Structure formats: C-alpha cells, structure tokens
Amino acid sequence: MRVFLTGATGFVGSAIAQELIHSGHKVLGLARSDKSAAKLESDGIDVLRGDLEDLASLRKGAGECDAVIHAGFNTAFSENDEAAKHRQNCENDLQAIETMGKVLEGSQRPFIVTSGTALVMPGKLARETDRSIFTPQQFPRVLSEQAADAVAARGVCISVVRLSPTVHGEGDHGFIPLLINIAREKGVSAYIGEGNNRWSAVHRLDSARLYRLALTNKIPGARFHAVAEPGIPFREIAVAIGHGLGIPVVSISADEASAHFGWFRHFAELDAPVSAEITREQLGWNPSRPTLIDDIRKAGYFR
C-alpha cells in the first residue's frame, strides 16, 4: 500500500519509513523544507511539500494514499518554548488529526496517530486499555488521543501508538542526550532520592516495526504501547551516563532537583511504568533491539 507519513524525516518517522519500504510499501512523506525534501528523495520516499499547520497539504496527502501514519509533532523540550506555545502545538496536532480523519471517513483506510505512555497514569502500571488521568488543561498532549477518539466515533479505522518517554538508538536527540548534557555541565550524573522512579523505553527500530504491524493488522480504536522495557529505575540511567562520561554518580534531594535539572526536573522524577502485554499479544510484536542501558554504553551517545 501507499502510506502518507508525517514526521518522515524525524528520529522515529525516518525509521518507520524504512520499515515500510523494506516491507514492500510505498511512502509519501511530508516535507517542510528543501533540505527535508532532498533527504526524503534520497531515501526513496515520495515528497509532498507542506507542514503540520498546512491543513491543505494534510488533506492532499491523506487523500492520495491507502493509509496514514501521523508521526510528526512540533516538540518543545526547553523552557524557552513557553507553555502557551506547547499548548498551541498540541491544539495544532488535534486539528491535524481531525483534518486527516475527515478525509478518511467512510473508507476503512487505516490511520495511526502517535501519543505517549507518560501521559496515561504516572505512578501506576499503565495498560493499553487505560485512558489518561489528565485533562487537556493539566497536560495538553492528551488532546491528540481525544482527537483520535472523536475521529473513531465517525467510523474511521484509527488506532494510537503510545511511545515510551525515551525512544533510543543511533541519532537520538531526545531525553538521554539532554540528560548527558546536564551531567556534563554539572560534573555529576544525578538521580533524585533513591532513584527508584521508572522510565519505559524502546529502540527506534523496534518502535518502527510496531507501527508497521499496527498498520497492517487494522484494529480500530486500539492503543498500542511501544514499550520494550516497562520500567527502568532512573538511577540505572544515571549510573550509565556517569560511567560514559567518567564522572561521579550522586543522589540529590528533591530540594536540589530544580537547581540541577532545571525545567527537566518534571521528567527526571517521572515514575511511569508501562505494560505492553496487550500490544505483544494483538500484534505479535517482540522487541529484539538493544536495551536502553546497552545503547547508552554502545550507540555513540558520548561522541
């Protein structure tokens, strides 16, 4: 089938594109710039110029293809990106999902939307059948899943892939590199308290295979968890970073956390264990790539 893919040049999206191509599918990728368009073309991907706020380009892409995978999102990871901007990005994502969903109504063409496991129910083991405990006012990113539910109610064959807080592998530019930069700057790799708060994780290539399986299995309304490791103690991540940098690993108090981690404190103390049992059963998905700790040690994170 021909698949319209947003975020096709991104860390996860580029892996999805290659997974699809290697499985015999054709990919139409959304490109905002000449550089992105050239990258897609060099990777054997058809190009549609546009972006996530250009709703006409989203309509065109969805209308020309047999399926849609929405892996693009305007991500903000720094305090310089104000909360209002992040909320606007989330509202834009809602509009993008609704726009593409409208094109797919009545067709039974599969539509996959991306969300995150961390927004489900921190502190408890989150399962695929659980819905987020947050409101859009508390956590604007839940708007994406709410939009998916609204599209599903109109008969669209839509499902959601929830990504782990850290999707790791060669070329990672997310949370782990950010933690490494903080540790390098501070001279110590830190965790808060006993460091028992848990992060789930998945390798980017395992997550890409999950998207493909979700696409071909077509289970309307399903949530899938891209989780290879359900709960890695944050302390273990800090130890791996400290070893890689050759610096001390220390426990800091909650009172010291803001000074050390800055705006990233919320994520450094996040406790969000996640089950992927239903995902594995429904899709036959069995992650086989390196673990997060192995990747931190071997995947070039300290170059």
N, C-alpha and C positions, 0 to 999 in steps of 0.2 A: 504493500500500500504506500501511498504518498502521504507523508506526515508533515504538518505545519508545526514548527518548533520555535517557540520564543526562547530567548536566552541561549541561542545556539552557539555563541562564542564564549559563554561563561565556563566556569570550572566544572560544574555538573553538566550543563547543557551540551558542551562540546563532547563529553563522554557519551551522553545519550545519543547524539548524532552519529557517532562512530559505531555504537552498538546497533543502532537501527540499520545503518548502511551495511555492516558486516552480516546482518541477518536478512539481507535482500530487499530492504525497504528503500524508498527514496525520501529525501528530506528537503523541505523548503524552509530555509532559515531566515529569521527577521534580522536585518542589519541596519543599524542607525548611521554608520559612517562608512566612508570609502575603505578605511582600514579593515573594518569588520567584514565588509562585503568581499574584499580580496582574500581574507582568511577563510571565509566560508567556501569560496570558489576553489581555493587551493586544496580544501579538504573534500571536494567532491559534492558540495551541497549547493542546491539551487538558492538563489538570493531573492528576497523580497525586501526592498528598501522601506523603512518605516521604523517606528518605535512603539513602546507600550502606551504612550499617550496619543498616538496617531490611530484613532479608532477605525478610520477608513482602511488603513493597512492591515489591521487585525481582521476586519471583515473580509478583505480580499484573500488573505492567507487561509482563513478558515473555510472560505467558500470554494477554494481551488483544491482542497485536499480531502483525503479519505479519513483523516484523523487529526487531532490537535493535541500536542503536549505543551502546556504552559509552564515553562521552567524559568522564565525571566522575572526578575523583580528588582526594583531600584533599592538596593540595600544601603543602609546608613549605619556605620559602626562607630562613629565618633561624636563627641559632644558638640562638635562644630555643626553637625547636622541636627538642628533643633527638633524637639518633639513634634512641633507643628509640621515640619517637613516630612518626618516619618509618617505621621498620620495621613498626610496628603498622598504619600506614596502608597499607603495601604488602601486609601479610597480609590486611587487610580487603578490599583490591582483589581478591586471589586468591579470597576467599570470595564476593565479589560475582559474579565471572566464573563460578565453579563453580555458584553458585546459579542464575543465569540460564541457563547452559548446560544444566543438568539439565532445566529446563522445555522447552527447545528440542529435546531428544533425540528422534530419530525423525521430525522434522517437515520437515527441509530448509529451515526458515526461516533466512535469513542473520543472522549475529551478527558484529558488528565490535567489536574490542577495541582500545584505544589503548595505545601504548608509546612509546619514544623512540629516536632514532637514536644518541644519545650513549652508550648503554649497550652498543652492539654490539662494536666493536673500535677504541677510540681509537688514533690514530697511523697507521692504515691506512685505505684507502678501503673503507668498509663497503657491502656489497651486500645486496639483499633476501634472497638465499639464505644469508647468514651468520647464525649464531647468536651470542649474546653470549659473550664470553670470560670474563665474570664469574660468580661463584657468588652465590646469594642472601645469603651472609654478607658478601661484598665489596660488593655492590650490590643491596639488597633489591628494587629496582624490577623486576628480571628475573623476579620471581615472577609478574607479570602475563602474560608470554609463556609461562612454564611452565604456568600455569593454562590458557591458550589451547590449548596442545599437548595437555594432558590432556583437555580438552573435545572437541577434534578427534578424539582417539582413540576417543571414544564415538560418533562418527558425526555430530557437529554440524557444520553448514556455517559454520565460523568462519574469519575472517581478521583480520590485525593491521595497523593503520595506525601506523607509527612517525613521530612528529612530530619536526621539527628542534628543536634547543635553543632557537632563537628563532623563535616564530610572531609575526609583526609586523603592524602596522596600527593604525588609529584605535581608541583604547581599550585599547591594550596595557598590561598591568600586570605584565609578566614581567621577563626579564633586562635588556632595554635600558633601561627606566625605572630599574631598580635601578643599573645602571652610571652613568646620568646623575646619580642622586642621590649616588653615591660621588664622582664627578668634581666635582660642585658643592660638596660638603663639603670635599674636599681642595684644591680650587682648581686642579687639573690633571687632564687626561684621560690615563690611563696605560695602557701595554701592557708586557708582560714581555719583556725581552731585545730581540730583533728584531721581535717581534710577528707571527711567521710562523705561529703556531698557527691552525688554521682552524675556523670555525663554519659549519655549514649553516644555511639559513634558508628560510622560506616565508611568504607572505602568508596571513592567516587566511581570506580568501575563496577563494584557490586551494586551501587545505587542505580547506575545506568541500566544494568540488566533488569533490575526491579521495574523500572519504567517500561521497558520493552515487554516484560511479562504482564504488567498491568494493562498495557495497550492491547495485547493480543488475546487476553482472557476475558476482557469486557465484562466486569462485574459492576453494574450500575449502583451508585451510592456507596461503594466500598471506600474504606480508609485503609491504606497500606502503610506500614511502618518500615522505612528504610533504616533498619537498626541491625547491625551485626553484633554489637556488644551492648547489652542492655543497661549496664551501669558501672562505669569505670570510676573508682574513687578519684576525686580531683587531686588528692595527694600523690597518686601514682603518676599523674600527668606532670605535676610539678617536679617530681623526682627525675623523670625522663628528661625534662627540659634542663634541670640543673646539671645533670650528667653530660648532656650535649654541649652545654656552654662552659662546663668546668667551674661552676660557681656553687656556693652553699645553697642547700635547700632548707627553708625555715618555715616554722609555723608563726603566723601573726594573729593577733586578736581581732575581733570584729571592729573594735575601735580604731585599729590601724589599717583596716582594709581599704577604706576610701583613699587614704594618702598613698597607699601602694598601688592599687589597681585603677584609681580614678573612676571614670564613668563605667569601666568594665567590671566594677565590683559586683553588680547585679548578676552577671554571668559567672563570675568566679565563685560565688556562693550558691549558684543554682543547683538544686537537687531534683533531678528529673529522670528517674529510671523508667525504662520503656520496654514493653514486651512486643515482640514481632511474631509471636506464635501463630496467630491467625493468618498473617501475611504469608508465612512459610507454608502453612497448610493449604491455603487457597491457590497460591501461585507456584508452589514447588520451588521456591526461592531459597537457595542455600549459599550464603556468602562464603567466598573462598579466598578473598584477598587478604593481605597483611592486616594485623590488628593496628589500632591507633598507636600503642606504645612501640611496636616494631617499626611503624612508619616514621615516628618521631626520631627514632635512632638511625634509620637507614634511608629515608626518602629525600635527603638533601635539605632538611629544614634549617640547618645551621650554616649553609653556604652563604 
